[in-house]
Amino acid sequence: QVQLVESGGGLVQAGGSLRLSCAASGIIIGLNTVGWHRQAPGKQRELVARIISGGSTNYADSVKGRFTISRDNAKNTVYLQMNSLKPEDTAVYYCTAEKLGLREYWGQGTQVTVSS
């Protein structure tokens, strides 16, 4: 019953910005750990950013200072603001949620392509 629906991906030039959105249902994001992972071809999925109940955040070193994760509890939506994008940021980005710390859920993914 948990659904995570991403939007906002697309094609952008290096140095540009995108904002990803993740609309959640079946889970209250304010009470759970939610975040974003990404996977480039031939690579393992990696954690990009995470926010836990209480508001603490974590970022991958590769995106620190460029990406910002946030949430709107009223809309039950998670965001990833991506600035100063680089070609190496090209990947499928997945919204993720850990419901009550027991089950992990993944969205369908949205493609982000950064051209040089």
HELIX and SHEET records of a PDB file:
HELIX    1   1 ILE A   29  LEU A   31  5                                   3    
HELIX    2   2 PRO A   87  ASP A   89  5                                   3    
SHEET    1   A 4 GLN A   3  SER A   7  0                                        
SHEET    2   A 4 LEU A  18  SER A  25 -1                                        
SHEET    3   A 4 THR A  77  MET A  82 -1                                        
SHEET    4   A 4 PHE A  67  ASP A  72 -1                                        
SHEET    1   B 6 GLY A  10  GLN A  13  0                                        
SHEET    2   B 6 THR A 110  SER A 115  1                                        
SHEET    3   B 6 ALA A  91  LYS A  99 -1                                        
SHEET    4   B 6 THR A  33  GLN A  39 -1                                        
SHEET    5   B 6 GLU A  46  ILE A  51 -1                                        
SHEET    6   B 6 THR A  57  TYR A  59 -1                                        
SHEET    1   C 4 GLY A  10  GLN A  13  0                                        
SHEET    2   C 4 THR A 110  SER A 115  1                                        
SHEET    3   C 4 ALA A  91  LYS A  99 -1                                        
SHEET    4   C 4 ARG A 103  TRP A 106 -1                                        
END                                                                             
